[in-house]
Amino acid sequence: MYQEKLCTNNSMIMKQILFCIFLLSITLSSHAQNVLTDCKEMHKVEKKETIYGIATKYGLTVDEFVDANPELREVKLKKGAYVCIPYTRAEKEAYLAREAEEKARIEAAKIHHFDAINVAVILPFAASDNAYSSESQKCLEFYRGFLLSVDSLKSIGININVHAYEERANMNFDEIINLPELSNMQLLIGPGKSAHIDALASFAKSHSIPMIIPTTTKTTSVLSDGCVFQISAPHDMLNEFVAKAFATKYKDANVIYVSQTTDSDDSMLFGKLQAANVKLTGITFSIIDNLKNYLRKGVKNVIIPSGKSEKAFLEMVDKLSSIDGLDKDYDITLFGYPDWQQFAVRQARYLSRYKAVYFTPYFDMPYASRTKHFLDSYQNWFKEKQRTSFPKYGEIGYDIGARFILTLNAYGDKFDYTKNVGYVGLQTPMHFVQLTPGGTAFNDAFLFINFRTDGTYSLEQH
């Protein structure tokens, strides 16, 4: 069982917000989620496809496929529907073997487990003038997702106490730092304000408490002896991670960077690709009518438009569509940005046709059963749906709660940020690296979303 303690610095609005969450968290029934993901990927059903054919394509038995999609016992496959492709029995057995080995190692090391894990969440939740800012909406949604993860972990026997603190822009942050109970925490989540990061990081370091920076994408590199973890890597850092993976993935490709005159990006990725020694052919949108002259037969041609928006994407598609024999004569891949996730459903036809690949640090599969379960729980608890913004902050909150509390529960006071204890996120892959000795540990995990011409896609984690 867990408790939530409200520490709101006399903020009446904050008390009302969190008290409602508190009542919900102790009165509604528990909805436990398995920490193993249900679906390896989703498959879009094409005309004339059968259950047997799809199962065979992915190396599954019919029973395994139907167990992952129980609705198929009652209804027929429909063209355009999405079905879950589960992990094979061999993949599951390999995972369980690794998990058993890790549990045995933990037991052999006799690592101390906390009787209760105390967590402080320090974020700017409150409304201003009875209206929520974009920042406060993100933080509230994040906190709701975090509470759902706590409820799920509670159901498997982990005792958690949650302490929520209101953070204000112009506050004396020592009001929170000097609270006596803060030194008894096993995990600090926050702050939301960049100006308060150094103060909380110094406190975390002096008390050896892991601290999670959940929302900012600004560069932070505080000396914390490995206590501080930033979930969202700064944009320049993410582009650097992506460029290195790109250089390996497309080392033999003909890479063409198209500088668009409409809605052009700041070319940050272009610069990082150059630094990673990717051989780029650059053209401008004004001469893209001659794009065919830059294509090569017999090799993969990777085309990177500079614009990130849907408008820029469609302009690129329009130019490609005008080239006669393109699909027949050339192997084409369009490479793009996390922003493409926002219009991927609408433009799935073109993403598939040009075997598009985009990178993203956040990706959820809304058709996966565990994601559906989370969304249903969110709506049941809070009487409204999670917002459809990108990324989804409720799912970030859930992933952070599950990932770090499971690690604390497994490793106790020998907390090791390199360990994952098998958690697969709803949306947020995590892997941490320290770029400077003793500095912030940044999340360098991201995904390549690879579209296939048959309308399906695969996930490639880095």
N, C-alpha and C positions, 0 to 999 in steps of 0.2 A: 504494500500500500504506500501511496505517496501523499504528501501534504503540500499545499501551495500556500505560502505566506506572502501577504501583500504589504509592500513597503513603498508608499507612493508619495512621500514628502508633501503631505497635505493637499494633494491634487484630487479634488472631488471627482472630476471627470474620470481620472485614472482609476479611482476606487470603483466607480460604477462599471467601467469596462471590465476590469479584471475580476471583480466580484462575481459578475455574471458568468465569466469563464470558470471561475472557481466552483460555483454552484453546479454548473454543468459537469465539470470534471469529477465531482464526487457523487453525483446522483445518477448519471447515465451508466448503463451497463458497459462492461469492458468489451472492446472489439479487437482481439489480438490479431496481429499480422505475422505471418511467417517471414523470417528475415531472408529466406531464399526467394529469388524471383521466380514467378510462374512461367514467364515467356522469354525465350531467347530472342525472338523477333515476331513480327506480325506478318501474315501473308494475305495479300488481297486476292480474293477468289476471281478467277477468270472464267469465261464462258466454257462450258462442257467439262470443267474440272470436277474430279470426284474425290471423295474422302480417301480412298485407297491411293489415288494418284498423288495427292498432296503429301500423305504420310510417307509414301515411298520416296518422294523427292527429297525429303528431309531426314531420311534414315530412321523413320519411326514405324512402330507397329500401328495398326488401325486402332487398337485399344488405347495405346498411349496418346494418340492424336485426339480421340474422342473424349478421353478422360480430361484432357486440357480444354476441351470445348464441349461440355456436357449438353449444351443446348442442341447439339447436332443429333442427340437421341430423339428429339421431338420435332425438329424442323430440318428442312433440306438446305444444302448449300445454295447460296444465292450469289450470283455474279455481283462483284463490287463490295461484298461484305469482307470484313477483316476477321481472320481466325488466328488463334494463338498457336505458335510453334514452340512447344516446350523443349527443354533439354532432354536428350536421349537418356536411357537408363544408364549407359556407360558413363556419360558426363555426370549424372547425379551421383553415381557410386564413387567416382573419382573425387567429387566435391566432398562427400560424406567421409571418405577416407582421410582427406586432408584435414577436415574439421575434427575428426576423432584424434588424429595425430597431434593437432594443436591443443586440444583439451588435455590430452595426456601430458604434454610438455608443461602446460600451466600447472597441472596437479603435482607433477614431479618437482617443479620449482618452488612449491609451497608458497605461492604468491598470496599476499594478504588481500582479502576481499573486504570492502567496507560493509559495515552493518547497514548503513544508509548512505546514499550518494546525495550530497547537498549541491544544488545547482542555483547559481544566481544569474538571472536574465536582466540585463541593464540596457534598456532601449527607450527611445522617445515615442511612447505609445499615444500620448494624449492628444485630444482634439484641441484646436485653437478656434475660439469664437464659434463653437458648436459645429465646426466643419473640419473634416479630417484632411490633412495634407497628404500628398503622395507618399511622403516618408512615413508618416504615422500609419497609413493604410498598409504599407509593406511590412512594418514592424508588427502590427497587430496580426496580420495574416501569418507571418513567420511564427509568432508566439502560439497561435492556435495550432499550427502544424506540429510545433514542438510538444504541446500538451498531448496531442494525439499519440506521438511517439512514446511519451511517458506512460500513457495509459496502456499502450501495447506492451511495453517492457514490464510494467507492473503485473500484467497478467501472467508473465513467466517467472515471477517471484523476485524481481529486483525492487528494492525499497528505495524510493526517490523522494526527496523534499525539494520543491521548487520555490524559490524566493524571487519575486518580480519587483523591479525598481524602476521608477519613472526617471528618465533622463531629460533634462531641459537644456536648451542651447546656451543660456547665459548663467547657468547654475554654478555654484561653488562645488566642484566635483568631489571635494574632500568630504562633503556631506555623506556621500556613499562610501568612499574609501575608508572613512573612520568608523563606520558602523562595526561594532564588535563581532557580529555574527559572520561578517564577510571573510574573516580569516579562517573560518571553519568550513568553507566551501571546498568541494572537490572539482568543481568546474565553473568557469566564468564565461558567460555568453554576452558579448557586447564589447565596447559601446557602439552606439549608432553614430555618434558625432566624432569626426576625425580629431577634433581638438582634445578629446578626452582619452585617446588611445594610449599615449605615452604614460599618462598617470596610472591607468589601469594595468598596463603592461609592467610597469615598475612594481606595482603591488603584487601582480601574479608571479613575477620573478622572485621577489623577496619571500613569498610564501610557498613557492614551488607548486602553483596551481595552474593547470592548463587553461588558457584563455582563447576563446573562439571569436574572431571578428567576422560576423555573418553576412554583412550586406555591402560594405564599401568596396569599390574597385580601385581606389586610390592606392598609390604605392606607400606601403608602410614597412619599415625595416628597423624595428626597435630591438635593442639588445635585451633579450629575454631568456637566454640560455635554453632556447627551444621550447619555451612555455606558450608562445603566441602562434596561433594558426589562422591564416587568412583564407577564407573559403573561395572568394572571387579574386582570381589573379588580375592584377592591373592589365589594361588592354595591350600595352606594349610588351608585357611579359608573356601574355597568352599568345600573341602573334609570334613571339620568338619560339615558344614551345611548338606551335603549329608548323612554323617554317622548318624546324629541324625534322619533324616527322614527315613533312611534305618532301623534303630532300631525299629521304630514304624511300618513301612510297613511290615517287615518280622520278627516280634517279636516271632512268633510260628514256624518259618521255620528252616530247617536244612541247615546251611550256610557253604559252603566249599570254602576255599580260596586256589587256585592252584598257587603255585610258579613255574612259567615257567623258564626254563634255557635259552630259546631263547627269545631275545627282552624283557627282564623282566623289569617291572616298578620299581620305587624306594620304593614301598610298602607304600607310603604315605597314601593311602586310607585304607590299612590294619591296620595301626597304629591308625587312627582316628576311625575305626570301633571298635577296641579293647577298646579305650577310651570311646566309647558310649555304652559299655557293651554288644556288639553283641557277642554271643557265636559262635566262629569260629573253624571249623575243618580245619587244614592246612595240605596240602600234597605238595609234590614237583613233578615236571614234570617227573622226572626220575622214579617215582613209580606210575604214573597216570594210568598205565595199570590196576591197582587194584582199580580204581575209584569206581567201582560198590560196593565195600565193604564199602564205606563211605556213600552210598545212603540209604535213609530210605523210606519205603512204607507208604502211608497214610498221608504224610505231604509234603509240598512244599520243594524241594531241590534247593537252590539258589547257583549257582556255579560262583565264581568270579575269572577269570583268571588274573594274574598279568600283562600280556602284554597288551598294548593298541593298537598295530598296527593291520592291516589287516592280516599280516602273523601270528601273535600270535593268532588272532581270528580263523583263518582257522586251525591252529594246534589243537586248543581246539575242534573245530567242528569235526575234523578227529578222535580224541580220542572218543568223544561221539558217533559218528556214528558207531564205532566198537563194541559198547556194545549191545549185543543181547537183544531184548525186552525192550529197554530203554523207548521208547515212550508209550508202553503198561503198563509197571509195575510201572513207576515213574512219578511224577509231577516235571518237570525240568524247571528251569528258569536260563538263562545265564544273568549275570549282568555285565555291562561294563561302558565305559567312553565316554566323549564327542567326542573323536577321532573316535568313531564308526560311527558318522554321515557322515564322509567323504566317507565311503564305504557302507553305508546302502542300497543304491539302488542296488549295485552289489551283495550284500549278503543278499538280502531280504528273499530269500528262507530259509536260515538257521536261520536268526533272527526270522522268524515266526515259524519255526519248534520247536525251543527251547524257545519259548515265551520270547525272550530276552527283557531286560530292560536296558536302559542306561540313565545316567544323563547328562544334558548339561545346561549351562547358556544361550545358544543361539540356537534358532531353528526357521527356517522359512519353510513355506509351499509354494513351488514355483508354485503349481497349484491353489492356492487360488486367487480369482480374484483381491483382493486388492494388493497382491504381484505382480501379473502380471502387474497391472497398474503401480506400482512403477518401475518395471524393464523396461517397455515400456517408461515411462517418463524419466528415467535415460538415456536410449539410445537416445531418441529424443533430450534431452537437450545437452548431452555431446558427442554425435556421437560415442559412444562406449558402450559396455556392461559392467555392473558391474562385477568385477572379481569374480570367483567362489571360492575364498579362504575361509577358515573357521577361524573365523566368517566373515560375510560379513559386511565390515565397512561402506558401503553406508547405509545399513539398520540400523546400530547402530546410525549413524548420524541422520537419519530420526526419529528414535524412541526417541532419546534424545531431539531433537528439539520439537517434538509434545508433549511429556510428560511434559517437564519443562515449555515450553511457555504456554501451556494450563493451567497449574497449576498457573503460574504467572498471567495470564489473569483473572483467577477465583478468586484468593486470594490476589492479589496485594501485598501491603507491609506487609500483614499478611501471607506471604508465609509459607506453612506447608509441609515439605517433606513427611509426612505420607499420604498425600492426593494424589489421582490419577486422579480425575475427569473423570473416565470412559475410559481412553485411553488403548487400547489393542495393543501391539506392533507388528510390522511386524516380528521381530526376537528376541527382547530383553525384557524379562519380568523384571520388576523393583519393588523392595520393599526394603526400606532402614532401617538399624538398626545402632545405635551407640553402639559400644562395650565398649567404654570408655567415661565417662562424658565429653561433650564438644569437643569430638574428631571427626574424619572422620565418616561420615555415609556411610556404605558399603552396596552395593546391595547384599542381601542374597537370591534373587529369582533365582530359577532354575526349570528345568522340569525333570520329569521321562518320557521317551518315552517307552510306553508299547506295545510290538508287540503281535498280536493275531495269532492263527494258521491259520485263514482264510486269512491272508495277510494284514489285516488292523492294525492300531495302534491307541492308544489313548494318549492324553497329560494329564499329571498330574502335575499341578503347585504347587510349594512349595515356 
